[in-house]
């Protein structure tokens, strides 16, 4: 186990309005702040309580981990670096006010750079994009990658007016291809349809995977990836067990399309190393590797949403001691693939 190097492909910051306020630009920075309302649409729109938890689960005493908390977590678990995604910001796609969406994306990107990335190169940021205004999203992706050395941009899996394959979003894909960076479709606690579930664990079983399946399918049928060879797409927070099943269904349908009009098959994009999926301690990982190969799977801590300082070592040990995965596959999942995906 000590011979392995580890990259965390998906960790989280827990951005607070009180910290983001410092980075909010005009004309909003001069407005009076009514603190009973959040800057974001809100992760609790599905009706489940998340603000009260058992003590000790989150670093930072309930405020979320700061840069030093994160570095301690990396040191304790012998992880080289983490790629950080937002928490409240995952609902950014549901913001209706386009000007505010632009402002919040810029504020978040300035905040994560100043508070985390500037502290240590082991803390790597992914940019929030105001896809409510595609021109501004393109500019913000370019600014974040070129100015702040971020590894790419986040695409929300839920809360959108149209799914991510629609041509209105294509300029963002083209810009990411030009920059040679990633676009990560990251799930959140779904803003839609969770009122249909009976208990929180029922919602948790489906809230990430259903939006990811919807977005993946729409992107694959759209043809947006046909001519883009540098862009790498990631689908995070929903595991990988759904991918082989859905790719099989999609390719069956795509092969019915005349070759001249046919979008690139997912298997072609996998061969080009342009598709990546977060996997965890799923029992399906061996099957996923058999069907998809071992170049497309990423290991993630999800700290501090799920993992704590005390149980991450156990999870890492379980990965390395799995009998159903080869040593080569384990190494790729926990290090090599993330390094290639993010171009670290």
C-alpha positions in Angstrom: 0.0 0.0 0.0 2.8 2.4 0.8 4.1 2.1 -2.7 1.1 3.7 -4.2 0.6 7.4 -4.9 -2.9 8.9 -4.4 -4.8 11.8 -6.1 -8.2 12.7 -4.8 -10.3 13.4 -7.9 -13.2 15.0 -6.1 -13.1 16.8 -2.8 -15.2 19.7 -1.6 -15.0 23.1 -0.1 -18.0 24.3 1.9 -18.4 27.9 0.9 -20.0 30.3 3.3 -21.9 33.4 2.3 -19.9 35.4 4.9 -16.6 34.5 3.2 -17.9 34.9 -0.4 -19.2 38.4 0.3 -15.6 39.8 0.3 -15.3 38.8 -3.4 -18.7 39.9 -4.7 -18.3 42.6 -7.3 -20.4 45.6 -8.4 -23.2 46.4 -8.4 -24.0 43.9 -5.7 -21.2 44.6 -3.3 -22.7 47.9 -2.3 -26.1 46.4 -1.5 -27.4 45.7 2.0 -27.1 42.0 2.9 -30.1 40.3 4.3 -28.5 37.3 6.0 -31.7 35.2 6.4 -31.4 34.5 2.6 -28.5 32.5 1.1 -26.7 33.7 -2.0 -27.4 30.3 -3.6 -30.7 28.5 -4.6 -30.0 26.2 -1.7 -29.1 22.5 -1.2 -32.1 22.0 1.1 -34.7 22.6 -1.6 -35.4 18.9 -1.7 -36.8 19.2 1.8 -34.2 17.3 3.8 -32.3 18.7 6.8 -28.6 19.1 6.2 -27.6 21.9 8.5 -27.6 19.8 11.7 -25.2 16.9 11.9 -23.5 14.7 14.5 -20.4 16.4 15.9 -17.0 15.5 14.4 -18.1 14.6 10.9 -17.0 17.8 9.2 -13.7 19.6 9.8 -13.9 23.2 10.9 -16.5 22.9 13.6 -19.5 23.0 11.2 -18.1 25.7 8.9 -16.4 23.3 6.6 -12.7 22.6 6.1 -10.4 25.6 5.4 -7.1 25.1 3.5 -5.2 24.0 6.6 -7.9 21.5 7.5 -7.7 20.1 4.0 -3.9 19.8 4.1 -4.1 18.0 7.4 -6.6 15.6 5.9 -4.3 15.0 2.9 -1.3 14.4 5.2 -3.1 12.0 7.5 -4.3 9.9 4.6 -1.1 10.2 2.5 -2.9 11.8 -0.4 -0.7 14.0 -2.7 -3.4 16.5 -3.7 -7.1 17.0 -4.1 -9.2 18.6 -6.8 -11.8 20.8 -5.1 -15.5 21.3 -6.1 -18.1 23.5 -4.4 -21.0 22.5 -2.2 -23.6 25.3 -2.3 -22.2 26.2 -5.8 -23.4 22.9 -7.2 -26.9 24.5 -7.3 -25.5 27.4 -9.4 -27.3 26.2 -12.5 -30.7 27.0 -10.9 -30.0 30.7 -10.5 -32.5 32.6 -12.6 -30.9 36.1 -12.5 -28.2 35.9 -15.2 -26.2 38.9 -13.9 -26.2 37.4 -10.4 -25.1 34.0 -11.8 -22.1 35.8 -13.5 -21.3 37.7 -10.3 -21.4 34.6 -8.1 -19.3 32.5 -10.5 -16.6 35.1 -10.5 -16.8 35.6 -6.7 -16.5 31.8 -6.1 -13.5 31.4 -8.4 -11.7 34.4 -6.8 -12.5 33.0 -3.4 -11.3 29.4 -4.0 -8.1 30.7 -5.6 -7.3 33.1 -2.8 -8.4 30.9 0.2 -7.2 27.5 -1.1 -5.2 27.4 -4.3 -2.9 30.2 -3.2 -2.2 28.4 0.1 -0.8 25.2 -1.5 -0.4 23.6 -4.9 -1.9 20.5 -3.4 -5.3 22.2 -3.4 -6.5 22.4 -7.0 -9.7 24.3 -8.1 -12.3 23.7 -10.7 -14.1 26.8 -12.0 -17.8 27.6 -11.5 -19.2 28.7 -14.8 -22.2 31.1 -15.3 -23.8 29.0 -18.1 -26.9 31.1 -17.9 -24.9 33.4 -20.2 -22.8 31.3 -22.5 -20.6 34.2 -23.6 -19.7 35.0 -20.0 -19.2 31.3 -19.2 -16.7 31.1 -22.0 -14.8 34.1 -20.7 -14.9 32.9 -17.1 -13.6 29.5 -18.1 -10.7 31.2 -20.0 -10.0 33.5 -17.1 -10.0 30.7 -14.5 -7.7 28.5 -16.5 -5.3 31.1 -17.8 -5.2 33.4 -14.7 -5.7 31.0 -11.9 -4.4 27.7 -13.4 -7.6 25.9 -12.7 -8.0 22.6 -14.4 -11.3 23.3 -16.0 -15.0 24.1 -15.3 -18.0 22.6 -13.6 -21.2 21.9 -15.4 -24.3 21.4 -13.1 -26.1 18.1 -13.5 -29.4 19.6 -12.4 -31.4 22.9 -12.2 -30.9 23.7 -15.8 -33.4 25.0 -18.3 -32.1 22.6 -20.9 -29.9 19.5 -20.7 -26.2 19.9 -21.4 -26.1 18.6 -24.9 -28.1 21.5 -26.3 -26.3 23.7 -28.8 -26.6 26.7 -26.6 -23.9 25.2 -24.4 -21.5 24.2 -27.3 -19.3 27.3 -27.1 -18.3 26.2 -23.6 -17.3 22.8 -24.9 -15.3 24.4 -27.8 -13.5 26.7 -25.4 -12.6 23.8 -23.1 -11.3 21.9 -26.1 -9.2 24.9 -27.2 -7.8 25.3 -23.7 -7.3 21.5 -23.4 -9.0 21.4 -20.0 -11.8 19.4 -18.4 -15.5 20.0 -18.0 -16.9 18.1 -15.0 -20.6 17.3 -14.8 -21.0 17.2 -11.0 -24.2 16.0 -9.3 -25.8 17.8 -6.4 -28.7 16.9 -4.1 -31.3 17.0 -6.9 -33.5 20.1 -7.0 -36.2 18.1 -8.8 -38.5 15.3 -8.0 -37.1 14.5 -4.5 -40.5 15.2 -3.1 -41.5 11.8 -4.6 -39.1 9.9 -2.3 -40.3 8.7 1.1 -37.1 8.8 3.2 -33.7 10.6 2.9 -31.8 7.4 2.1 -34.2 6.6 -0.8 -33.5 10.1 -2.2 -29.7 9.6 -1.7 -29.8 6.4 -3.7 -31.1 8.1 -6.8 -30.6 11.9 -6.5 -27.1 11.8 -8.0 -27.3 9.1 -10.6 -30.5 10.1 -12.4 -29.4 13.6 -13.3 -26.0 12.2 -14.4 -27.7 9.6 -16.7 -29.9 12.3 -18.2 -27.0 14.6 -18.9 -24.7 11.9 -20.2 -27.3 10.6 -22.6 -28.1 14.1 -23.9 -24.5 14.9 -24.5 -23.8 11.6 -26.2 -26.7 12.0 -28.6 -25.9 15.7 -29.3 -22.7 15.1 -31.3 -20.9 17.9 -29.5 -17.8 15.7 -29.0 -17.4 14.7 -32.6 -14.7 17.1 -33.5 -13.4 18.0 -30.1 -10.2 15.9 -29.4 -8.6 17.7 -26.4 -11.7 18.1 -24.2 -12.1 15.6 -21.4 -15.5 15.1 -19.8 -16.0 13.9 -16.2 -19.1 12.6 -14.5 -18.7 12.8 -10.8 -20.6 12.0 -7.5 -22.8 9.2 -9.0 -20.4 6.3 -9.0 -19.7 4.3 -12.2 -22.1 1.3 -11.9 -24.6 3.0 -14.2 -22.2 3.7 -17.0 -21.8 0.3 -18.7 -25.5 -0.3 -18.8 -26.3 3.1 -20.2 -23.5 3.1 -22.7 -24.8 -0.2 -24.1 -28.3 1.2 -24.5 -27.0 4.4 -26.1 -24.7 2.7 -28.6 -27.5 0.4 -29.7 -29.6 3.4 -30.6 -26.7 5.4 -32.1 -25.8 2.6 -34.5 -29.3 3.0 -36.0 -28.3 6.5 -37.1 -26.8 6.8 -40.6 -23.0 7.0 -40.3 -22.8 10.4 -41.9 -25.1 11.8 -39.1 -24.0 9.6 -36.3 -22.5 11.2 -33.1 -19.3 9.8 -31.8 -20.0 6.5 -29.9 -19.2 6.5 -26.2 -16.8 3.6 -26.8 -14.9 5.8 -29.3 -14.6 8.6 -26.7 -13.4 6.1 -24.1 -10.8 4.9 -26.5 -9.7 8.5 -27.0 -9.5 8.9 -23.2 -12.1 11.7 -23.2 -14.7 10.2 -20.8 -14.1 9.7 -17.1 -16.3 8.5 -14.2 -15.9 8.7 -10.4 -16.0 5.2 -8.9 -15.9 4.3 -5.2 -16.2 1.1 -3.2 -18.9 -0.2 -5.6 -19.1 -4.0 -6.1 -19.6 -3.3 -9.8 -16.1 -1.8 -10.4 -14.6 -5.1 -11.7 -17.5 -5.4 -14.2 -17.1 -1.8 -15.2 -13.4 -2.3 -15.9 -14.2 -5.4 -18.0 -16.7 -3.5 -20.1 -15.2 0.0 -20.2 -11.5 -0.5 -19.5 -9.5 0.8 -16.5 -8.5 4.1 -18.0 -11.7 6.0 -17.3 -12.3 5.5 -13.5 -11.4 8.0 -10.8 -11.1 7.7 -7.1 -12.5 10.4 -4.9 -12.7 11.1 -1.2 -15.8 13.3 -1.3 -14.3 14.8 1.9 -15.9 16.4 3.9 -19.4 15.4 2.6 -19.1 11.8 3.5 -15.6 10.8 4.6 -14.1 11.9 7.9 -10.5 12.0 9.0 -10.9 8.7 10.8 -12.5 6.5 8.2 -10.7 7.6 5.1 -7.6 5.4 5.8 -10.0 2.5 6.1 -11.5 3.3 2.7 -8.1 3.6 1.1 -7.0 0.3 2.6 -10.1 -1.4 1.3 -9.4 -0.2 -2.2 -5.8 -1.5 -2.1 -6.8 -4.8 -0.6 -9.6 -5.6 -3.0 -9.1 -9.1 -4.5 -11.2 -8.5 -7.6 -9.1 -5.7 -9.0 -5.6 -6.0 -10.4 -2.7 -4.0 -8.9 -2.4 -2.1 -12.3 -6.1 -1.2 -12.2 -5.9 0.0 -8.6 -3.0 2.2 -9.5 -4.8 3.7 -12.4 -8.0 4.4 -10.5 -6.3 6.0 -7.5 -3.6 8.0 -9.3 -2.8 7.7 -13.0 -6.3 8.4 -14.4 -6.8 11.5 -12.3 -3.4 12.8 -13.3 -4.3 12.4 -17.0 -7.8 13.6 -16.7 -6.9 16.9 -15.0 -3.5 17.2 -16.8 -1.8 17.5 -13.5 
